[in-house]
Amino acid sequence: MSGVEAVACDMNSDFQEAFEEKCYWIQPVFDYFHIVKNFNDKVVSEVRKDEQRRLYEEGNVEAARALKKTRYILMSNRSTLQKKDEDAASERVIHKGSPLFKTEDIKRKSGYEAKYDALLQENKLLFTLDLVKEKLSSAYAMTDEAKMADAVIDIIDICKATNSKHLL
């Protein structure tokens, strides 16, 4: 293990602690999937719920209701939403009906990207989360360590500027 510089692992703290304790010279590197999943689960989802509560408390019931059932839209990237809208345009069947149970085919609905754009336009914090997700994706794809560090610092600065407890 003396020649190993880094090891890829998920975000389980046990792995990181084990390497820091037993092989302190090895740098744990977290994979992109787990970074994005963690951000979506612990930040995007919680911000959405808090924003919905805040809007209800302020009496803005319509805006609060607009956030209902948007968790997966907010967690998706734009290309995924565009693909779903393309599937809807081609009337893609996402669940086959059954003559036995007298159910019909269910086709993909449209409007995912439009709903996403409306949510971002109506809520500054959700727009910021989208910006952070894009910058995170871009930073993770970088191969130059110095540029990646600058990108991460930029992300941290954006998060601090929000004053949101979820991004501090």
C-alpha positions as YAML, in Angstrom:
chain: A
units: angstrom
residues:
- id: 1
  name: MET
  ca: [0.00, 0.00, 0.00]
- id: 2
  name: SER
  ca: [3.02, 2.31, 0.25]
- id: 3
  name: GLY
  ca: [2.73, 3.25, -3.43]
- id: 4
  name: VAL
  ca: [-1.00, 4.00, -3.31]
- id: 5
  name: GLU
  ca: [-1.85, 7.72, -3.33]
- id: 6
  name: ALA
  ca: [-5.65, 7.65, -3.39]
- id: 7
  name: VAL
  ca: [-8.58, 5.28, -3.10]
- id: 8
  name: ALA
  ca: [-12.11, 5.76, -4.45]
- id: 9
  name: CYS
  ca: [-14.93, 5.10, -2.02]
- id: 10
  name: ASP
  ca: [-18.49, 6.06, -1.28]
- id: 11
  name: MET
  ca: [-19.24, 8.63, 1.41]
- id: 12
  name: ASN
  ca: [-19.45, 6.16, 4.28]
- id: 13
  name: SER
  ca: [-17.36, 7.82, 6.99]
- id: 14
  name: ASP
  ca: [-16.11, 4.40, 8.19]
- id: 15
  name: PHE
  ca: [-14.08, 3.96, 4.99]
- id: 16
  name: GLN
  ca: [-12.58, 7.42, 5.25]
- id: 17
  name: GLU
  ca: [-11.72, 6.97, 8.94]
- id: 18
  name: ALA
  ca: [-10.15, 3.56, 8.30]
- id: 19
  name: PHE
  ca: [-7.84, 4.95, 5.64]
- id: 20
  name: GLU
  ca: [-6.97, 8.00, 7.73]
- id: 21
  name: GLU
  ca: [-6.12, 5.76, 10.68]
- id: 22
  name: LYS
  ca: [-4.32, 2.86, 8.97]
- id: 23
  name: CYS
  ca: [-2.98, 4.46, 5.79]
- id: 24
  name: TYR
  ca: [-2.80, 8.19, 6.54]
- id: 25
  name: TRP
  ca: [-0.90, 8.90, 3.28]
- id: 26
  name: ILE
  ca: [-3.75, 7.58, 1.13]
- id: 27
  name: GLN
  ca: [-6.29, 10.22, 0.11]
- id: 28
  name: PRO
  ca: [-9.92, 9.01, 0.02]
- id: 29
  name: VAL
  ca: [-11.65, 10.23, -3.15]
- id: 30
  name: PHE
  ca: [-15.44, 10.29, -3.27]
- id: 31
  name: ASP
  ca: [-17.15, 9.26, -6.48]
- id: 32
  name: TYR
  ca: [-19.39, 11.62, -8.40]
- id: 33
  name: PHE
  ca: [-22.56, 9.54, -7.96]
- id: 34
  name: HIS
  ca: [-22.35, 9.65, -4.17]
- id: 35
  name: ILE
  ca: [-21.49, 13.35, -4.05]
- id: 36
  name: VAL
  ca: [-24.54, 14.23, -6.16]
- id: 37
  name: LYS
  ca: [-26.79, 11.79, -4.29]
- id: 38
  name: ASN
  ca: [-25.68, 13.22, -0.96]
- id: 39
  name: PHE
  ca: [-26.26, 16.79, -2.19]
- id: 40
  name: ASN
  ca: [-29.72, 15.89, -3.49]
- id: 41
  name: ASP
  ca: [-30.78, 13.96, -0.38]
- id: 42
  name: LYS
  ca: [-29.34, 16.25, 2.26]
- id: 43
  name: VAL
  ca: [-29.58, 19.64, 0.63]
- id: 44
  name: VAL
  ca: [-32.02, 19.85, -2.29]
- id: 45
  name: SER
  ca: [-34.72, 17.76, -0.62]
- id: 46
  name: GLU
  ca: [-34.44, 19.59, 2.71]
- id: 47
  name: VAL
  ca: [-34.38, 23.06, 1.11]
- id: 48
  name: ARG
  ca: [-37.52, 22.18, -0.86]
- id: 49
  name: LYS
  ca: [-39.33, 21.12, 2.32]
- id: 50
  name: ASP
  ca: [-38.18, 24.20, 4.24]
- id: 51
  name: GLU
  ca: [-39.16, 26.52, 1.40]
- id: 52
  name: GLN
  ca: [-42.58, 24.90, 1.23]
- id: 53
  name: ARG
  ca: [-43.05, 25.38, 5.00]
- id: 54
  name: ARG
  ca: [-41.86, 28.98, 4.79]
- id: 55
  name: LEU
  ca: [-44.26, 29.78, 1.96]
- id: 56
  name: TYR
  ca: [-47.21, 28.27, 3.86]
- id: 57
  name: GLU
  ca: [-46.29, 30.28, 6.96]
- id: 58
  name: GLU
  ca: [-46.12, 33.47, 4.89]
- id: 59
  name: GLY
  ca: [-49.58, 32.73, 3.52]
- id: 60
  name: ASN
  ca: [-48.35, 32.08, -0.02]
- id: 61
  name: VAL
  ca: [-50.31, 28.86, -0.37]
- id: 62
  name: GLU
  ca: [-50.17, 28.79, -4.16]
- id: 63
  name: ALA
  ca: [-46.36, 28.96, -4.24]
- id: 64
  name: ALA
  ca: [-46.15, 26.33, -1.48]
- id: 65
  name: ARG
  ca: [-48.42, 23.99, -3.42]
- id: 66
  name: ALA
  ca: [-46.30, 24.50, -6.53]
- id: 67
  name: LEU
  ca: [-43.45, 22.81, -4.62]
- id: 68
  name: LYS
  ca: [-45.51, 19.69, -3.90]
- id: 69
  name: LYS
  ca: [-44.36, 16.63, -5.83]
- id: 70
  name: THR
  ca: [-41.29, 18.41, -7.22]
- id: 71
  name: ARG
  ca: [-38.60, 16.52, -5.32]
- id: 72
  name: TYR
  ca: [-37.49, 14.38, -8.25]
- id: 73
  name: ILE
  ca: [-37.73, 17.25, -10.72]
- id: 74
  name: LEU
  ca: [-35.43, 19.34, -8.53]
- id: 75
  name: MET
  ca: [-33.02, 16.43, -8.08]
- id: 76
  name: SER
  ca: [-32.81, 15.71, -11.80]
- id: 77
  name: ASN
  ca: [-30.47, 17.34, -14.23]
- id: 78
  name: ARG
  ca: [-31.80, 19.22, -17.22]
- id: 79
  name: SER
  ca: [-30.86, 16.51, -19.73]
- id: 80
  name: THR
  ca: [-32.92, 13.93, -17.81]
- id: 81
  name: LEU
  ca: [-35.95, 16.24, -17.82]
- id: 82
  name: GLN
  ca: [-35.50, 16.91, -21.54]
- id: 83
  name: LYS
  ca: [-35.36, 13.14, -22.18]
- id: 84
  name: LYS
  ca: [-38.63, 12.66, -20.27]
- id: 85
  name: ASP
  ca: [-40.27, 15.42, -22.32]
- id: 86
  name: GLU
  ca: [-39.00, 13.80, -25.52]
- id: 87
  name: ASP
  ca: [-40.46, 10.48, -24.35]
- id: 88
  name: ALA
  ca: [-43.79, 12.22, -23.77]
- id: 89
  name: ALA
  ca: [-43.72, 13.79, -27.23]
- id: 90
  name: SER
  ca: [-43.23, 10.35, -28.76]
- id: 91
  name: GLU
  ca: [-46.02, 8.98, -26.51]
- id: 92
  name: ARG
  ca: [-43.69, 6.49, -24.87]
- id: 93
  name: VAL
  ca: [-45.52, 3.89, -22.78]
- id: 94
  name: ILE
  ca: [-44.01, 3.71, -19.29]
- id: 95
  name: HIS
  ca: [-46.43, 1.08, -17.97]
- id: 96
  name: LYS
  ca: [-48.14, -1.53, -20.10]
- id: 97
  name: GLY
  ca: [-51.85, -1.94, -19.51]
- id: 98
  name: SER
  ca: [-53.51, -5.26, -18.83]
- id: 99
  name: PRO
  ca: [-56.70, -6.62, -20.37]
- id: 100
  name: LEU
  ca: [-56.97, -8.99, -17.40]
- id: 101
  name: PHE
  ca: [-57.10, -6.13, -14.91]
- id: 102
  name: LYS
  ca: [-58.79, -3.77, -17.36]
- id: 103
  name: THR
  ca: [-56.03, -1.17, -17.16]
- id: 104
  name: GLU
  ca: [-54.77, 0.95, -20.02]
- id: 105
  name: ASP
  ca: [-51.23, 1.81, -21.04]
- id: 106
  name: ILE
  ca: [-49.75, 4.72, -19.10]
- id: 107
  name: LYS
  ca: [-47.85, 7.15, -21.26]
- id: 108
  name: ARG
  ca: [-45.12, 9.53, -20.14]
- id: 109
  name: LYS
  ca: [-46.51, 12.96, -19.28]
- id: 110
  name: SER
  ca: [-44.82, 16.12, -20.52]
- id: 111
  name: GLY
  ca: [-43.85, 19.43, -18.98]
- id: 112
  name: TYR
  ca: [-40.90, 18.38, -16.82]
- id: 113
  name: GLU
  ca: [-38.46, 20.97, -18.11]
- id: 114
  name: ALA
  ca: [-41.08, 23.73, -18.10]
- id: 115
  name: LYS
  ca: [-41.99, 22.91, -14.49]
- id: 116
  name: TYR
  ca: [-38.29, 22.93, -13.57]
- id: 117
  name: ASP
  ca: [-37.75, 26.31, -15.22]
- id: 118
  name: ALA
  ca: [-40.83, 27.75, -13.47]
- id: 119
  name: LEU
  ca: [-39.60, 26.52, -10.07]
- id: 120
  name: LEU
  ca: [-36.16, 28.07, -10.61]
- id: 121
  name: GLN
  ca: [-37.66, 31.32, -11.82]
- id: 122
  name: GLU
  ca: [-39.98, 31.60, -8.81]
- id: 123
  name: ASN
  ca: [-37.47, 30.72, -6.09]
- id: 124
  name: LYS
  ca: [-34.03, 32.29, -5.77]
- id: 125
  name: LEU
  ca: [-32.72, 29.59, -3.40]
- id: 126
  name: LEU
  ca: [-33.78, 26.76, -5.73]
- id: 127
  name: PHE
  ca: [-32.09, 28.61, -8.60]
- id: 128
  name: THR
  ca: [-28.92, 28.81, -6.50]
- id: 129
  name: LEU
  ca: [-29.11, 25.07, -5.78]
- id: 130
  name: ASP
  ca: [-29.32, 24.42, -9.51]
- id: 131
  name: LEU
  ca: [-26.29, 26.62, -10.08]
- id: 132
  name: VAL
  ca: [-24.37, 24.77, -7.36]
- id: 133
  name: LYS
  ca: [-25.31, 21.39, -8.88]
- id: 134
  name: GLU
  ca: [-24.06, 22.51, -12.30]
- id: 135
  name: LYS
  ca: [-20.83, 23.89, -10.87]
- id: 136
  name: LEU
  ca: [-20.31, 20.73, -8.82]
- id: 137
  name: SER
  ca: [-20.70, 18.60, -11.93]
- id: 138
  name: SER
  ca: [-18.33, 20.81, -13.87]
- id: 139
  name: ALA
  ca: [-15.73, 20.82, -11.07]
- id: 140
  name: TYR
  ca: [-15.84, 17.05, -10.72]
- id: 141
  name: ALA
  ca: [-15.09, 16.64, -14.43]
- id: 142
  name: MET
  ca: [-11.96, 18.80, -14.25]
- id: 143
  name: THR
  ca: [-8.56, 17.17, -14.53]
- id: 144
  name: ASP
  ca: [-6.50, 20.17, -13.41]
- id: 145
  name: GLU
  ca: [-6.26, 20.10, -9.60]
- id: 146
  name: ALA
  ca: [-5.74, 23.86, -9.23]
- id: 147
  name: LYS
  ca: [-8.71, 24.69, -11.45]
- id: 148
  name: MET
  ca: [-10.84, 22.16, -9.58]
- id: 149
  name: ALA
  ca: [-9.83, 23.72, -6.24]
- id: 150
  name: ASP
  ca: [-10.80, 27.18, -7.57]
- id: 151
  name: ALA
  ca: [-14.16, 25.80, -8.75]
- id: 152
  name: VAL
  ca: [-14.82, 24.25, -5.33]
- id: 153
  name: ILE
  ca: [-13.93, 27.54, -3.61]
- id: 154
  name: ASP
  ca: [-16.39, 29.29, -5.95]
- id: 155
  name: ILE
  ca: [-19.08, 26.77, -4.96]
- id: 156
  name: ILE
  ca: [-18.35, 27.34, -1.26]
- id: 157
  name: ASP
  ca: [-18.59, 31.12, -1.75]
- id: 158
  name: ILE
  ca: [-21.96, 30.77, -3.49]
- id: 159
  name: CYS
  ca: [-23.23, 28.53, -0.68]
- id: 160
  name: LYS
  ca: [-22.10, 30.96, 2.01]
- id: 161
  name: ALA
  ca: [-23.76, 33.89, 0.22]
- id: 162
  name: THR
  ca: [-27.15, 32.21, 0.52]
- id: 163
  name: ASN
  ca: [-27.07, 32.21, 4.34]
- id: 164
  name: SER
  ca: [-29.12, 29.01, 4.13]
- id: 165
  name: LYS
  ca: [-28.46, 26.61, 7.00]
- id: 166
  name: HIS
  ca: [-28.41, 23.77, 4.47]
- id: 167
  name: LEU
  ca: [-25.57, 25.33, 2.48]
- id: 168
  name: LEU
  ca: [-23.37, 26.66, 5.27]
...
